[in-house]
């Protein structure tokens, strides 16, 4: 398991994004490859529902949905929590309309593909921007106690849509 993490930790800007299919709290299963040729995609990994920083990060994304849409971008948030947990948490936050994806089983499989699954059994906080061609064009690994810098993310999105 650790070898895969170290190998995939080397994902870098310019690499093809690893494909995945995961269940969501609101839309059934979604597949990353489906967006190719259609939309840019932000894949935001977060440690877990019901945690303090995540309870700021995810609702903040909800307030920015229109901005993501302006850049023809789909937002996907991923943690190792289960779908029932995602549903309860989204409801407690007043509703989350973008997909909260469950990397619950096999446990952390997608987080491992992206090199963000840690030794404690959950995903690190990391944001990947994938362009319409399926290529990673932005990566931000963030300390678990901090929020990602959305300004950098939107600057990169703006360049993609020029």
C-alpha positions as CSV (number, residue, x, y, z in Angstrom):
1,X,0.0,0.0,0.0
2,X,2.8,2.5,0.9
3,X,4.6,1.8,-2.4
4,X,1.5,2.7,-4.4
5,X,1.2,5.9,-2.4
6,X,4.8,6.9,-3.0
7,X,4.6,6.1,-6.7
8,X,1.4,8.1,-7.2
9,X,2.6,11.0,-5.0
10,X,4.5,11.8,-8.1
11,X,1.4,12.8,-10.1
12,X,2.3,16.2,-11.5
13,X,0.9,18.9,-13.7
14,X,0.8,17.6,-17.2
15,X,0.0,14.0,-16.3
16,X,-3.2,12.3,-17.4
17,X,-5.7,12.2,-14.4
18,X,-6.3,8.7,-13.1
19,X,-9.9,7.7,-14.0
20,X,-12.4,6.6,-11.4
21,X,-16.0,5.8,-10.8
22,X,-17.5,6.5,-7.4
23,X,-21.0,6.7,-5.8
24,X,-22.2,10.1,-4.8
25,X,-24.6,11.4,-2.1
26,X,-26.9,12.9,-4.7
27,X,-26.4,11.5,-8.3
28,X,-25.7,7.8,-8.1
29,X,-22.3,6.8,-9.6
30,X,-20.2,9.3,-11.5
31,X,-17.2,8.6,-13.7
32,X,-14.4,11.1,-14.3
33,X,-13.9,10.1,-17.9
34,X,-17.5,11.1,-18.7
35,X,-16.5,14.8,-18.3
36,X,-13.6,14.6,-20.8
37,X,-14.3,16.8,-23.8
38,X,-17.2,18.4,-21.9
39,X,-16.0,20.2,-18.7
40,X,-13.0,21.0,-16.6
41,X,-13.1,19.1,-13.3
42,X,-12.0,20.0,-9.8
43,X,-11.4,16.9,-7.7
44,X,-11.1,18.0,-4.1
45,X,-10.0,15.4,-1.6
46,X,-10.8,16.1,2.0
47,X,-10.2,14.1,5.2
48,X,-13.7,13.5,6.5
49,X,-17.3,14.6,7.0
50,X,-18.1,16.2,10.4
51,X,-14.6,17.6,10.8
52,X,-14.0,21.3,11.5
53,X,-11.9,22.4,8.5
54,X,-13.9,20.2,6.1
55,X,-17.1,21.8,7.5
56,X,-15.7,25.1,6.3
57,X,-14.2,24.0,3.0
58,X,-17.2,22.1,1.6
59,X,-19.9,24.7,2.4
60,X,-17.5,27.4,0.9
61,X,-17.5,25.5,-2.3
62,X,-21.3,25.5,-2.3
63,X,-21.3,29.3,-2.2
64,X,-18.9,29.3,-5.2
65,X,-20.8,26.9,-7.5
66,X,-21.8,29.7,-9.9
67,X,-18.2,30.7,-10.3
68,X,-17.2,27.1,-11.1
69,X,-20.0,27.0,-13.6
70,X,-18.8,30.2,-15.2
71,X,-15.6,28.4,-15.9
72,X,-17.4,25.3,-17.3
73,X,-16.1,23.3,-14.4
74,X,-17.6,20.4,-12.4
75,X,-16.7,20.2,-8.7
76,X,-16.3,16.7,-7.2
77,X,-15.4,16.3,-3.5
78,X,-14.0,13.0,-2.3
79,X,-13.5,11.5,1.1
80,X,-13.4,7.9,2.5
81,X,-16.8,8.4,4.3
82,X,-19.8,6.3,3.3
83,X,-22.8,7.5,1.3
84,X,-25.1,7.5,4.3
85,X,-22.6,9.6,6.2
86,X,-22.3,12.0,3.2
87,X,-26.1,12.3,3.0
88,X,-26.5,13.1,6.7
89,X,-23.6,15.6,6.7
90,X,-24.8,17.4,3.5
91,X,-28.3,17.7,5.2
92,X,-26.7,19.1,8.4
93,X,-24.9,21.7,6.3
94,X,-28.2,22.9,4.8
95,X,-27.7,20.9,1.6
96,X,-24.8,20.4,-0.8
97,X,-25.8,20.3,-4.4
98,X,-22.5,19.1,-6.0
99,X,-21.4,15.5,-5.6
100,X,-19.8,14.3,-2.4
101,X,-18.1,11.1,-3.6
102,X,-17.5,8.1,-1.4
103,X,-14.1,6.4,-1.6
104,X,-15.3,4.0,1.1
105,X,-14.9,0.7,-0.6
106,X,-12.5,-0.5,-1.6
107,X,-11.2,1.8,1.1
108,X,-9.3,4.8,-0.2
109,X,-8.8,3.3,-3.7
110,X,-9.1,6.6,-5.6
111,X,-7.2,8.5,-3.0
112,X,-4.4,6.0,-3.4
113,X,-4.5,6.5,-7.2
114,X,-3.9,10.2,-6.6
115,X,-1.3,9.7,-3.9
116,X,-3.3,11.4,-1.2
117,X,-4.3,8.4,1.0
118,X,-2.4,8.6,4.3
119,X,-1.2,6.1,6.9
120,X,-4.2,7.0,9.1
121,X,-6.7,5.7,6.6
122,X,-8.2,8.8,5.1
123,X,-7.4,11.2,2.3
124,X,-5.2,14.2,2.8
125,X,-6.5,17.6,1.8
126,X,-5.6,18.1,-1.8
127,X,-7.1,19.8,-4.9
128,X,-6.6,18.6,-8.5
129,X,-7.8,20.6,-11.5
130,X,-8.3,18.4,-14.6
131,X,-8.8,20.1,-18.0
132,X,-11.3,18.9,-20.7
133,X,-8.6,16.7,-22.2
134,X,-8.2,14.8,-18.9
135,X,-4.9,16.3,-18.1
136,X,-4.0,17.6,-14.6
137,X,-3.2,21.3,-14.8
138,X,-3.2,22.3,-11.1
139,X,-2.4,20.5,-7.9
140,X,-2.5,21.9,-4.4
141,X,-1.6,19.7,-1.3
142,X,-2.8,21.5,1.8
143,X,-2.0,21.0,5.5
144,X,-4.9,19.1,7.1
145,X,-5.6,22.1,9.3
146,X,-5.7,24.7,6.5
147,X,-8.0,25.5,3.6
148,X,-7.0,25.4,-0.1
149,X,-6.2,28.7,-1.8
150,X,-9.2,29.0,-4.1
151,X,-7.8,32.2,-5.7
152,X,-4.9,30.1,-7.2
153,X,-7.5,27.5,-8.4
154,X,-9.7,30.1,-10.1
155,X,-6.6,31.9,-11.7
156,X,-5.7,28.5,-13.3
157,X,-9.3,28.0,-14.4
158,X,-9.4,31.4,-16.0
159,X,-6.3,30.6,-18.0
160,X,-7.9,27.3,-19.3
161,X,-10.9,29.2,-20.6
162,X,-8.9,32.0,-22.4
